[in-house]
């Protein structure tokens, strides 16, 4: 499995910078990622807070465990 480069908190921070007015191209260049990755993150984490992202991660982990049991 590929190692994640950014944590959920960092992703939400980058998206918050964009909402504050930073341009997508500038953020992508600064963080070393593609615009496609940025828009995938925006689709998944857009409008979330850090606590909501942590809750989402725990729910995804629980669902994966349930699926393995079946």
Phi, psi and omega in degrees: 000141182287138179286138179280136182272328182240144175278167178299323179295319179293320179298315180295325176296319178295317179295326178293323176298320179295318179294333179283350175126356179287146180282147181300314182298321179293318179296318181296319179294317181294321184268349178075046179224169179270162178292329177298318177297317180301313182289331173295317177297319181297322178292324183275317188250002185302126178083002181272156169260172182297319181294323177293323179293321177295320179295320177300316180297317180294321178294321177296320178295318178297317179296323178295320178295319178295319180296325179291329181289336182284000000 
